[in-house]
């Protein structure tokens, strides 16, 4: 027997989710399927309240299937409806994804299995579709005046779902009654008929598209849905990698190629399993689009149209026919902030990750819970010190470990004599202090001599740092920040609860180093290349911050990171 859920039946006329009744304690489901049965012309105006209702019930993956005219009344078994691929349908799919962007926790996927071009023979719609996240709950906009927990509409909806989709056992059904007017019995609506006045979308045997596809978002899904609607047989997807990522904003936060491909495959197979998908890495702007003779169409955006034109020029040079260019519009992001793109984009998503917890820290039972220690690291020119000062103003106890290093080999310091003895008198100034520039020149590029120096210095600095941490604990400090450039290289992560990283693109770091230290570009580049790269640091960091933009932008990032930290450690 399937579980039953009653959600705002018409007599109570409450907002969605105000009268949920489910056996047990479950009220939010990880995955769900929303079957939309209203005519497409009526549905467009209803999407916002429908999605708002569904977003309160489904936590992660929400599949949506357009089934205009599907009847859930009567004695016969409901059957999936065939929907022609018209501009009207394509526009509605776009609007679904655009409206869904208001619910950032939802991974919306509009199923295209029953949307087909008129010149194709409709395939059987009776086979069960295997979804990567089998729905735990099925929802519908179908409305009826027959309320109650065990009404026949709900029972037919459940039978329909189990016969068409790979749903989980004990499926729960929900009749949505969003807050829109007028309320009417959907069984009274006239039968839906497709609007073919605008003609069907043209289809092509083989279609190609390219992109980075980082952190697959709704604008990507609009692009890919267009490709799936246009393709009859095969979709070739080029995924940017290596050199094509070099100029991307916050490239270090781009997901690995394998992870992007995995998410891409999962989405494509979910929405249209009948197509053949070839997914290949793109290491140049063209990839196989200029050599594959079977391709007929390339899908581009307003931004990449010129790239499509360039592809056709290369194809002609290679003796191949030109591709039809199908252009889609960019999707505006109404909530974009300063320094963010106006469109929905992966770079904006990466910017919004700054200051957030990218990976959970591992608990070390040997590390005292108080003070909570942040290890702040970053390469030269990264703006690490400015971030440290912001954190100090917010209430952190700041320990400048780099400064402790200077004190360690100052006259009378715990490492002074050993360093002087190891590296000779020529590193000494007339006043008896160690000349850091001369010492640096002796070890730069010489791994053996550098290791000799770090073997002396790092244990001493670690002891001095631990002494200051103990002092902070004695003073009752809640949060300590270790400002330390070599946190990762020295292996000092066992002293911290979280690693925070300051970063800037290499070009900006070079500019800062040259301006600050008066170095040539070559010398500055050599200095950077002697350190860990941004990518290496990101892999070991829990929080990443970027000082590329104005100081106010950095300050906002730090304040955001600090507020989220307080939530993690349970402070008010």
N, C-alpha and C positions, 0 to 999 in steps of 0.2 A: 504494500500500500504506500502511495506517495504521501509525504507530509503536505499539509495545506497551510497556506498563509493568506490571511485576509488583510488587505491594505486599503484603508479608506474607502470602504464601500459607500455607494452613493447616499444612503440615508444619513450618514454622519456628517458628510460634506466638510471634512477637515482637510488640512493641507496634507500632502503626501507624507507618509511615514508617521503620521500622528496617531494612528490606531493599528499598530502592527501586533499581530497575535501569532506567535510561532511556538509550537511545543519545544520545550527546552529553552536555552539561553541564546541561541544563534539569532542574530538580527542583521548581520552584514556578511555578505558572501564574497569569496575571492574572485569568482567568475560568474558571468551571467550572459543570457541570450535575450535580447530585446527584439520581439517580432512586431513590426509596425504594419498595421493592416489598413490604416486610413488611406483614402485617395491621396495621391501625391500632391495635388493642388491644395488640399486641406492640411496636409502634413507639414508643409514648409513653415506655416505660421505656428505650429504646435511644438516644434522641435525643442525650443528652449525650456518650456516647463516639463516636457517629457524627459529630457536628459537630466534636468535638475532632480526629478523624482528618482530616476534610475541611479543617479550618482549617490543617493543616500542609502541605497540597498547593496550595490556592487562596489567592492573595494579595489579591484585591480582590472581584470580583463572584461570588457563589455563587448560582446559580439552583437551586431545589429543586422537584421535581415529585413529588407523591404519586401513585404508581401501584400501589396495593395489589393483590397477586395477579398482577402482570405476570410472565409466565413467560419466562425467558431460556434455557430448555432446549427440546429438541425441534427439529423441522425447519421448523416454520412461522415466518413473520415475526412478531415481537412487535408487538402493537398496543396503543395507549394505551387505558387503562381509563376508563370513565365512573364518576365518584364523585358520589353525591348530596350536596347541601349540607345536612348534618345538624349538630346541635349537637356531635356527636362530632368531625366533621371541623373545624368551626370552633374547637373547643377545642385540637385538635392543632396547627392553624396558629398559634394564640396561643402555644402552648408552644414551637413551633419558633423564633419570634421572641424569646421570653423567654430560652430557652437560648442562642440565638445571640448575645445581648448580652455573653456572656463573651468573645467573640472580636471585639474592637472593630475589627480591621482588615478584617473581612468586611462587605460590603454584600450581605446576604441578601435574596433575592426569591423568595417562594413563588408558583409559577405556579398560576393558578386556571382555566386554560382547560378542564380536564376536570371541574371541579366545578360542577354545575348543579342548579338546583331541579327537583323532580319534575314540577311543572306546566308546565315548559318542554320544548319538543321538543329533544332533544339534537342539537347540531350535529355535523357531521363532524369527527372527531378525527384525520383522516389528513393534513390539509394541514400544510405546513411552517410553524412559528412563527418569525418573524424577531425575534430578541432584540437589544437595543441593544448588548450586549457579547457577540458570538458566542463560545460556550464553546470553550476550547482543550483541555479535558480533561473526560471524562464519568466520573462516579463512581457507584457503586451499593452498596447494602447487601445485594444478592442474594448469597447464600452457596452455595457448592458444594464438594464434596470433590474435584472435578476440578481439581487445581492445575496449575501450569505456565504458561509465558508465552503460549502460543498456544492456550489452551483455547477451546472453541467458545462458551462463555458470553460471553467477552470480544468475540469476533467478532460475535455477535448483538447485543450491547450497542452496538457501534459502528455496525452497520447500522441499528439502531433509532434511534440519535441523529441520524445524518445524514438519515434519512427524516422525522424529526419536528421538528428544530430547525435553526436556521441556524448550524451549527457550523463552526469553522475547518477548513481542509484539514489533513491529517495528524493527525487526531484521535487523542488518546491515551486509553485506557480504563483504569480502575482499579477493581478489586474490593476494597472496604473490608472488612477483618476487624478491627473494633474489639475492644477488650479487654472483652468481656462474655460471660457464660456463660448457658446452655450453648451450645457451638459445635455447629451442626447444618447439615445440607444443606437449604437452603431449598426444594429441589425436593420434599422430603418433607412440607412444610407442607400442610395442607388448603387447598383453594381459598378465597380471601377472599370473604366476603359482607358487604355493608354492613349496619350495625345501624340499622334504621329505627324501633326502638321509641320513640326520643325524638322522632320526627317530623322533617320537613324544616323548614328555616328559611323563614319567610314571605318572599316576594319582592315587589318593588314596581317599577312601570315606571320612575319617576324618583325619584332619591334625592339629598338635599343634605347637605353637611357643610361646616364652616368651621374655619379654624385659621390659625396663623402659618406652620407647616410650615418652620421654619428648621432647616437642617442635618438633613435627613430622617433620623429614627432609627427604631428598632424599634417603639416605642410608636405612632409615626405609621403605620407599616406595618400594625400590628394594626388601627388605626382604619380605614385605607383598605381593607384586605382585607375588613373587615366590610361596608363600603359596596359594594364590588364584588360580594360574595356576595349582597347584598340587592337590587341593582339589576338589572333586566332589560334596560333600554334605555339610560338616560342617568344619569350622575353629574355633578351640579353641585357644584363645589368653590369656595368663597369663600376667598381668601387675604388675610389681614390686611395692611393697608398704611397708611402715613401716620399719621394721628392715633391709630389703634388700636395703634400700636407705642410710643407715647410713654411709657407706664408699664412697659414691659418691662425686665427686668434686663439691663444691658449692651446697651441697644438699638443702640448704635453698631456692635456686632459682628454684628448680624442681617444675613444675606445680602441683597443687593438683591432686590427683588421679581422681576425677570426671572430671576435665577439660581434662586430658590426654585421658580418655576413650571416652569422647564426640568427640574429634578430630579424634580418632582412628575409631570410629563407622562411622563417617561421611565419612571418606576416603574410608573405606572398602565397605560401601553400595554404594557409588558412582562408584567405579571401577568394582565391581562385585555383583550386587544386588541379583543374583540368589542363592548365598550361605547362609547358616545359620551360624550366628556368635554368639559364646558364649565367652563373655569377663569376666574374673574373676580376683580378686586381688591375687597377689602372695605374701605370707608372709614367704615362705620358698623356697629353690632353686628348689623344685620339683613340688609343686602344684598338680593338678589333672592328670598330665602326667603319674604318676606312679600308678594311680588307675582306670583310665578310660579304660574299655576293648574295646571300639569301635575305639580307636585311632590306626592309621596304620603308620603314618609318623610324624617325628619331624624335623622341619627346624632349622638349626643352622648356625653359621658363623664360620670362622677360629678360632675365639677367644673362642666360646662357644661349640666347638665340644666335648671337654671332659665332659662338662655338659650333652650333649646328651648321651654319653657313660654311665655316671653315672645313668641317667634316665633308660636306658635299664637294667642295673644291678639291680636296685630297682624293675623294672617290673618283672624280672625273679624271684626275691625273693618273689614277691606277686602273683606268679603263672600266670602272664600275658605274652603274646607274646612280643618279642622285636619290637621296631619301626624301620622303615627304616630311616636312617639318610640322609637328603638332605642338603648338605653344600653349602653355598654361599660365595663368596669372599668379603673381606672388600673393601670399596670404599675409595681410597686415596683422601686426601684433598690437592691439590697442593698449596693452599694459607695458609696453617697452619703456625702459628708463633711460637716463642719461648714459651715454657711451654704448648703448645697445642699438642693434639694428631695428628699423621700423617693421621689418617682416619677421614672421616666425622663423627662427634659424637655430642651427646647432651652436653657433658661436655665442648667441645670447644665452642658451641653456648652460653652456660651459661657464660663462661669466656669472651666472646665478649660482653656480656651484662654489664659487669663491667664498671662503669663510664657513662653509658647511662641512660636516663630517663625511669624508669620502670613503673611509673604511673604519670599522669599529676597532678601538684599541684593545690589545690583548692584556688581560689583567695579570699582573705579576704579584703573587702573594708576598714576595720579599720586599716589595716597594710600599712604604707607608702610604695610607690613603690621604693623609694631610701632612704637609701641604700638597695640593695637586700640582704637579710639575709639568710645564709646557717647555719642550725643547724647540726653540726658534732657530731655524737654520736658513741658509741661502748663500748663493755665490756672491762674489764681489760685484758691487754695483746693483744688487737686487733690491735695495731699500730696506734691508732687514732691520737696521738700527732705527729707522723712522717708525716701523711697526712696533718695535720694542718700546719706544717712548709712548706711543699711543696706548699700549697695554698697561704701562706703568701708571698713566693718568687714570685709567679705568679701575685701578686698584690692585694690580699685580705687583708682587715683590720682584723687582728686576735684579738679576745677577748677570753682570757683564763678564762672561767667561773669557771673551777675547782680551778684555782688560786684565783679567787675572793672569793670563798668559804673559802679558808684558811685565806684570809685577813679579812673575816667577823668575825671570832672568835679569831683573834689575839688581844692582849691587845689594848684597845682603839677602836676596831672594833665594828660595829653596833650590832653584836650578842654576843659579848664577855660576858657581864655581865649576860645576860639571860641564856646562856649555862652553865656558871659557877654556877649560882644559882640553876639551875634545876638538874645538875648532881653531884654537891658536890665538896668539896675541893680535894678529892682524884684523880681528873683528872688533877690537876694543877702541873706543874713543879715548881722547886724552883725559877726560874726566873719569875714566874707569867704567863707563857704561858700555853695553854691547851695542854696536852699530847694526841695527836691524837690516838695513839695506845690504851691507856687506855680507851679513850672515845669510840673508835671503838669496844673494847671488851665488853663494857657495853650494846651496842645496837645490836651487831651482834647476830642474831637468836632470838631476842626479839622484836617482831613486835610492841608491845605497846610502848616500850622505843624508838625504831627507829622512829616511827611516831611522838613522842614527839620532837625528835631532828629535824626532817625534817620540822615540823610545825614552828619551830623557824627559821631554816636556809633558807628554800627555798624562802619565801617572801622577806627576806633581800637580798639574792643573786639576785633575779629577779629585785629588784630595782636598785642594783649596775650595773647589765647588761644593763638595759634600759638607765641608765645614760651614759654608754659608747657608746651605740648605738646612742644616741642623739649627743654626741661629734663627732662620725664618720660622722653623717649627716651634722653637722656644718662644717666639714672639706671637705665636698663634696666627700666622699668615695662612690664608686659605689657598691662594694660588701663587706659585712662583713661576717666573719665566726665565729660562736660561738662554741668553743671547749668545749663540756659539756657532761660528762658521763651520767648524769641523765636527759637528755633533755626530754625523753618520760615519765619517772617515775614522774617527777615534773610537767608535763603538760605544758611545756613551748613552745609547738609547735605554740602557738598563737603569738610568738615573731619572727617566722621565715617564710620565703617563701617556703623553701624546707628543707627536712630532708635528710642528707647524713649519711651513716652508714659505719664504718670501721669494718671489720670482718676477722676472721681466724677460721679454724676448732677448735673444743674443745681440741683435742690432742695437737695442736700447742700452744694454749693459756695456757694450763696446763704447758707445757714445759717452756714457757717464764716466767710465774709467779713463778715457782719453782726456776728458775735460777736467776731471778731478786730479789726476796724477801726472798730466802732461806727457802721456805715453803716445807712441806711434800706434797706428791701428794694428800692426803686426805684433808689437809687444803686448798690447792689450788682449789681442786674440790668443796669444800664447799663454797669458795668465789665465784666461777663461778655460782654455783647453787643458790646463793642468789640474782643474778642479772637476768635481762631479758635474755632470750635465743636469739640466732641469728635469729631463725625463727620468734619470736615475734617482733624483731626489723625490720626485712625485711618487714613484713606486713605493717609497718607504715613509711617505707622509700621510698623516690623518687629515690635516687641514692645509689648504693651499691659499695663499693670498698673492695678489699681484699689484705692483706699484706703478704700472704703466701709465695710468691716467693722472688726473689732478690729485693733489693731496687730499681734497675732500672726498674723492672716490675711495682712496685707501682707508681713510678714517671710517667711512661707512662700512667697508668690508670688515675692519677690525671690530667695530661696535657690534656688527652682526655675529661675528665669530665669538665674541665675548658673551653676548646674550645667550647663544646656543650652548656655550660651555657652562654657563651658570645653570641651565636646565639639566645638563648631563650630570653635574656634580651635586645637584639638589640644593642650590642656594636660591634665596629669594632675589 
